[in-house]
Amino acid sequence: MDLKNTRINYNKSEINFDDIYDNPIDFFLKWLDEAFENNCLEPNSFVLSTVENKTPSSRVVLLKNVDKDGFIFYTNYDSNKSRHILSNNNVALNFFWPQLEKQVRIIGFASKISASVSDDYFSSRPRESQFGAVLSEQSKKIEYNYDFNSKLSVIKKEYENKEITRPKNWGGFKVVPNKIEFWQGRPSRLHDRLLYELKKSGWQKSRLSP
């Protein structure tokens, strides 16, 4: 493996700085649409970074909604990521679509969404996914030979012919951004970078050096 000589010369696209969106959410949705249209693998996946006791922690999660205010994902509220957010709600999101040579970096604040919105989303999930949310004690240490199948069978019998209600320790977070950077790979590592920063007057745009 020759890591020092492993590189790709990006040349698939560019950012037109003469015609850019005033609102970064609109720009993000355009790029997300492109990722779906080009069959990128799980185009709504992103790296979520949190901080606990000044130590960063990252993991991949799935974006489930975008509105004019921010980005929504769902998780177990007892998980490590949730504990981190509830003690320090400064978070970072990173979307990367290598097929398009595009990256979006987001910095903002995360907070729980309303229980009713979480209820609506939970009821829309496939039944097997609902069972998974009921069964999982996310981030808890378990035995190596823990038998999920037997536990799942018990839960399925318990809920046979019954609606599965959302566990109170499961729901959504919304990340409200204050910085969003769009990165487009370019030849010779002279990448296009466009930064949006939220000010009192609205979104301020800047071009960054590669």
N, C-alpha and C positions, 0 to 999 in steps of 0.2 A: 504494500500500500504506500503510494507516494503522495502523501497529503500536501506537501509544500508545492507540488506542481499540478494539483488538481484544481481546475477552475473552468468556468464557463464564460464566454464572451457574450453578454446579453445584448440583444439587438431586435427584439420582437416589437417593441412599441416605444412611445415617448409621451411625456406630458406636454400638452400644448399650453404654455404659460400665457398665451394671448387670449385664451378662451377657457377660463376655469370657473368652476361653480362658486357661487357666493356662500353656499351652505355645504359644509363637508359631509353631512349625512347624505345629501343627494349624490355627491361624488362617490361616497362609499357604496351606495346602493347600485350605482352604475357599474362599479368594479365587481361587486358581488354578483350581479346579473351576468357579467362576462364570465365569471368563474363557473357558474352553473351552465351557461351556454356551451362552454368549452369542456364540459364533463370533468372538471377538476375533482380530485378525490376529496369527498366531504368538504365542499367549498365553504360551508358555514362553521368549520372548526377553527379554533383560535387558541393561542397560548394565553392563559390567564396567570398573571403574576400578582402575588400578594406579599405582605410583609408581616412577620411576627417577631417581636423583640429585635428589630433592626436586621433580621435575616430574611432575604427574599426566598420565595418558593414559587415554582411554576408547574403548570400542568395543562393538558389540552382539554378543552370543553367545547360544547356546541352552542352556537348562537341560535336562539329560537324566535326572536322577534327584534325588529328595529322600528322605532318610532321617531318623531321629531325631537324627542328629548334624549334618547340614548339606546343602549344595547341590552337585551334581556337574555339571561340564561337561567337554567334551573338546576337545583342540587339539593342534597341533604343538608339541612341547617345544622346538623351536628358534625359535619365533615370538617376536616382541617381548613379547607379554603373558607368555609363559612365562619369558623371561629376567628380566623385571621381578619376577615372583613369586618366582623362585629367588634373587633378590638381596634382595627385600623382600616378605615374604608378607602384608603388610597390604593388604587389598583392600576395595572397596565394590561392592555390587550394587544396581541400581535397576530394579525392575519397574514399568511404567506401562501401565495399561489405560484409555485415554481413553474408550472406550465405557461403562465402568463408573465413570469418575471416581475411580479408585483408583490408589494408588501404594504400593509397599513398598520401603523403603530398608534395606539390610543392610550391616553392617560386621563384618568377621571376618578370619580367617587362612586362607590357602589352602595346601594341600600336595598332593603327588602321591598318587593312590590306588594300590592294589596293581596290579602288572602283570597278575595273573590277572583282576581285575575289568575292566581295560582290554581284555584279550584277549576276554573274553566279550562286551563291548559291541561291539567292532570286528567280531566274527564275526556279530553280529546286523544290521549295517548293510547296506543295499543294495549290490550289487557295484559299481555305478558310484561310490558314495560311497567305497568301499574303494580303488578306483583313484585317486580324487582325493587321498586321503590319502597314497598311495604317490608320486604325481606331484608334489604341491605342496611347494615349499620356502618355506613361509609367511614372509612379510615380507622375503624376499630381493629385491633389485633385479634386474629382468630387462629385456631389450630390449623396445622398444615392439612389435616385430613377432614376438615370441616365439610359436612355433606349438605351442600345447598339443595340438591335434588329432593332429599327427604323433607327438608324444611319447606320447600316449594310445594310439595304434594300436600302437606298439612294445610298450608295457606289456601291452596286451590279448593280443597274440600270445605274449608271454613267459609269461603266466599262463593261457593257453588250457587248459581242462580241469584247472586246478590251483586249489587253495585259496589264497586270498590271506592271508598272515599279517600281523599288525599290525606296522607299522614300529616299531622300538625308540624312535624319536623322536616318537611319537604316543601320546597317552593322556589320562587324566583327571586333573582336580584336584577336590578337595573343599574347599569353603569352610565352615569351622566358625564360626558367628556368635557374637558377643558383644553385639551390639546389633541389634534389628530394630524399625523404625518402620512403622506402618500409617497411611496418610494417606487420608482420604475427603473428596473435595471437597464443600463445603457452600455455601449461599447467602451472599452478601455477603463472600466470602472468609474466612468464619469456619469454616475447615476443621476436621474432627475429626482429631486426631493421638494415636496410642497408641504409647508407647515401651516395649519390653521390653529390660532390661539383665541380662546374666548375672552373678550374684553367686555367692559360695561356697554360699549357701543355696538357690540356684536362680534362676529368672527373676523379676525384680522389675518390676512394671508401674507406669507413670506416664502421666498425660494431659499433653500439651503444649499450650501456647497456639498458636493458628494462626500 
